[in-house]
């Protein structure tokens, strides 16, 4: 190692000559040194900065309390992992040290990884369980009810194990002559999960079974790998045929148990849950038959009594017809009376409207108005006549009064009026006239010209 790093040597003159590397040469030598010194190493640490680009390779940083190293796991290797990597996970793995020359950084390329502490299979089980639960594959709303009495049951299991014989024995004991189909599959080992998925898909494609039992005996978590596979869980979830999961013993649980429509603690329990006891059904049928016979007899007696009661209440047809005739005549009479009354009311209404119409006839109204006008004219003329006569009477009284006060009336009684000529002054005093003065003396029927002779 020192020979690689000591790049100084002595020349002929005793002076030191320097060996100068390029960056690429030095990086290559470091790469070669590391890869030769650490071809494969086991290492553990905590994952951080985990990322998966479009290439599908896993890139992350592996660190502990004091240092960190870049790590990569190529797609061909990471596809064999049965669990998912995530930040904060502690892992143990084997890989080789390499230098990424463009950046001059070293990294470890992993060939195998397993979780530290918890086993890989248990971790994969928990991760898949959590993911499928979040997707809703375990929801009770998606589970189908089991048929009460299936006509055909398909058993998906190994044909050579004791499980299939236990199931057949119990089903035959509980309900003999039931149609049962065995679909042989591998329950562990390579290809087991694909055979189980194919069997479930075939059942749904044919769609001639009423119920399916997915079963195997007990074992370790590794033995249950096929029943913890994601494709098996999704095949069970997509099945239109109800499926009972009967894997292992009562304390064993797998992903198929949570997705199936019903989980049985054991394969034998699955057989008991799949079919009822035929003897129980026969006893129930006998009870129902007895109960039905009793109810039938009771109903028959009830209806017989009912018929008898109705027969006693039944009226002879001739009497019924007579009653109906009387009722018909009564209804006819009431109908005629009602019709006549309605006709009279309508006639009275028409008559009243005709009278109203005649009363509002323009000719009749004109004649009535003319009569009223003539009456008012006569009343006016009478009033005028009475008024004129009254005024004439008052005029006569006034004229009589005036006549009584008239000078002519006084003259008619022998008096006269003397006036001077020519100024026509009334003579009241003889001293106002002279001897020989002409005077006009007015009497009742004329006047006289006189001359004063003496006083």
HUNORRA-V185166 format. One record per residue. N is the residue number from 1. PSI is psi in radians with two decimals (none if undefined). Layout:
BEGIN
n->{N,N}
psi->{PSI,PSI}
END
This chain:
BEGIN
n->{1,2,3,4,5,6,7,8,9,10,11,12,13,14,15,16,17,18,19,20,21,22,23,24,25,26,27,28,29,30,31,32,33,34,35,36,37,38,39,40,41,42,43,44,45,46,47,48,49,50,51,52,53,54,55,56,57,58,59,60,61,62,63,64,65,66,67,68,69,70,71,72,73,74,75,76,77,78,79,80,81,82,83,84,85,86,87,88,89,90,91,92,93,94,95,96,97,98,99,100,101,102,103,104,105,106,107,108,109,110,111,112,113,114,115,116,117,118,119,120,121,122,123,124,125,126,127,128,129,130,131,132,133,134,135,136,137,138,139,140,141,142,143,144,145,146,147,148,149,150,151,152,153,154,155,156,157,158,159,160,161,162,163,164,165,166,167,168,169,170,171,172,173,174,175,176,177,178,179,180,181,182,183,184,185,186,187,188,189,190,191,192,193,194,195,196,197,198,199,200,201,202,203,204,205,206,207,208,209,210,211,212,213,214,215,216,217,218,219,220,221,222,223,224,225,226,227,228,229,230,231,232,233,234,235,236,237,238,239,240,241,242,243,244,245,246,247,248,249,250,251,252,253,254,255,256,257,258,259,260,261,262,263,264,265,266,267,268,269,270,271,272,273,274,275,276,277,278,279,280,281,282,283,284,285,286,287,288,289,290,291,292,293,294,295,296,297,298,299,300,301,302,303,304,305,306,307,308,309,310,311,312,313,314,315,316,317,318,319,320,321,322,323,324,325,326,327,328,329,330,331,332,333,334,335,336,337,338,339,340,341,342,343,344,345,346,347,348,349,350,351,352,353,354,355,356,357,358,359,360,361,362,363,364,365,366,367,368,369,370,371,372,373,374,375,376,377,378,379,380,381,382,383,384,385,386,387,388,389,390,391,392,393,394,395,396,397,398,399,400,401,402,403,404,405,406,407,408,409,410,411,412,413,414,415,416,417,418,419,420,421,422,423,424,425,426,427,428,429,430,431,432,433,434,435,436,437,438,439,440,441,442,443,444,445,446,447,448,449,450,451,452,453,454,455}
psi->{-0.66,-0.55,-0.51,-0.58,-0.44,1.75,0.38,2.41,2.82,2.35,-3.13,-0.56,0.08,0.01,2.73,2.36,2.35,2.45,1.95,2.16,2.66,2.91,-0.74,-0.74,-0.78,-0.73,-0.74,-0.73,-0.70,-0.73,-0.82,-0.69,-0.79,-0.78,-0.55,-0.66,-0.57,1.28,-0.79,2.34,2.56,2.40,2.58,2.70,-3.01,2.37,2.40,2.85,0.72,2.35,2.64,1.80,-3.07,-0.40,-0.36,-0.06,2.67,2.20,2.35,3.03,2.32,2.19,2.83,-2.75,-0.44,-0.28,3.00,2.76,2.47,2.56,2.66,2.57,2.00,2.81,-0.65,-0.53,-0.68,-0.28,-0.25,-0.13,2.46,0.08,2.89,2.40,2.62,2.75,2.43,-0.14,2.36,2.22,2.82,2.35,2.92,2.38,-3.12,2.56,2.38,2.78,2.24,1.72,-0.72,-0.54,-0.20,0.47,2.63,2.70,2.93,2.29,1.96,2.45,-0.46,2.48,2.57,2.58,2.52,2.32,-1.57,2.44,2.74,-0.70,-0.73,-0.70,-0.77,-0.70,-0.83,-0.72,-0.81,-0.67,-0.78,-0.77,-0.77,-0.60,-0.75,-0.53,-0.23,0.21,-0.29,-0.02,2.42,-0.44,-0.39,-0.02,2.41,2.51,2.60,2.50,2.53,-0.80,1.59,2.46,-0.56,2.33,2.28,2.26,2.03,1.83,3.14,2.31,-0.18,-0.14,2.99,-0.31,-0.83,-0.64,-0.67,-0.76,-0.79,-0.70,-0.78,-0.73,-0.73,-0.59,-0.66,-0.67,1.63,2.79,0.35,2.42,2.14,2.38,2.29,2.13,1.78,2.24,2.80,2.39,-0.05,2.81,-3.13,2.36,-0.02,-0.79,-0.62,-0.67,-0.67,-0.77,-0.76,-0.70,-0.75,-0.76,-0.66,-0.72,-0.80,-0.52,-0.75,-0.64,0.73,0.17,2.56,-0.37,2.56,2.49,2.07,2.00,2.67,2.89,-3.01,2.98,-3.04,3.06,-0.59,-0.62,-0.44,0.26,-0.74,-0.56,-0.10,0.13,2.54,-0.71,-0.56,-0.74,-0.75,-0.56,-0.72,-0.75,-0.64,-0.13,2.35,-0.23,2.24,2.43,2.30,2.21,2.10,1.35,2.13,-2.73,-3.09,-0.56,-0.12,2.39,2.52,2.99,-0.63,-0.57,-0.68,-0.50,-0.55,2.82,-0.45,2.41,2.19,2.42,-0.52,2.84,-0.63,-0.71,-0.58,-0.71,-0.68,-0.58,-0.41,-0.66,2.56,2.94,2.23,-0.66,-0.66,-0.72,-0.71,-0.74,-0.71,-0.70,-0.71,-0.75,-0.79,-0.66,-0.77,-0.78,-0.70,-0.72,-0.76,-0.75,-0.65,-0.80,-0.74,-0.77,-0.65,-0.75,-0.70,-0.82,-0.54,-0.80,-0.64,-0.74,-0.71,-0.75,-0.73,-0.60,-0.67,-0.56,-0.07,2.26,2.54,2.47,-0.66,-0.71,-0.68,-0.71,-0.72,-0.79,-0.68,-0.60,-0.81,-0.74,-0.64,-0.76,-0.74,-0.77,-0.65,-0.76,-0.79,-0.60,-0.75,-0.79,-0.76,-0.71,-0.77,-0.79,-0.72,-0.67,-0.74,-0.77,-0.72,-0.70,-0.78,-0.69,-0.72,-0.73,-0.75,-0.69,-0.60,-0.75,-0.70,-0.70,-0.73,-0.69,-0.48,0.25,2.31,-0.67,-0.80,-0.76,-0.64,-0.76,-0.77,-0.73,-0.66,-0.72,-0.75,-0.67,-0.75,-0.74,-0.74,-0.65,-0.78,-0.78,-0.65,-0.77,-0.72,-0.74,-0.71,-0.71,-0.80,-0.73,-0.73,-0.76,-0.70,-0.75,-0.64,-0.70,-0.76,-0.65,-0.73,-0.73,-0.74,-0.70,-0.68,-0.71,-0.75,-0.71,-0.64,-0.52,-0.03,2.48,-0.61,-0.64,-0.65,-0.68,-0.66,-0.30,0.13,0.04,2.84,2.89,2.23,2.28,2.65,2.73,2.22,0.01,-0.06,0.64,2.34,2.31,2.03,-0.36,2.16,-0.30,-0.26,-0.14,2.80,2.87,2.34,0.01,2.37,2.42,2.62,2.15,2.05,2.26,-3.07,-0.63,0.44,-2.81,2.80,2.57,2.13,2.80,2.42,2.22,-0.52,2.95,none}
END
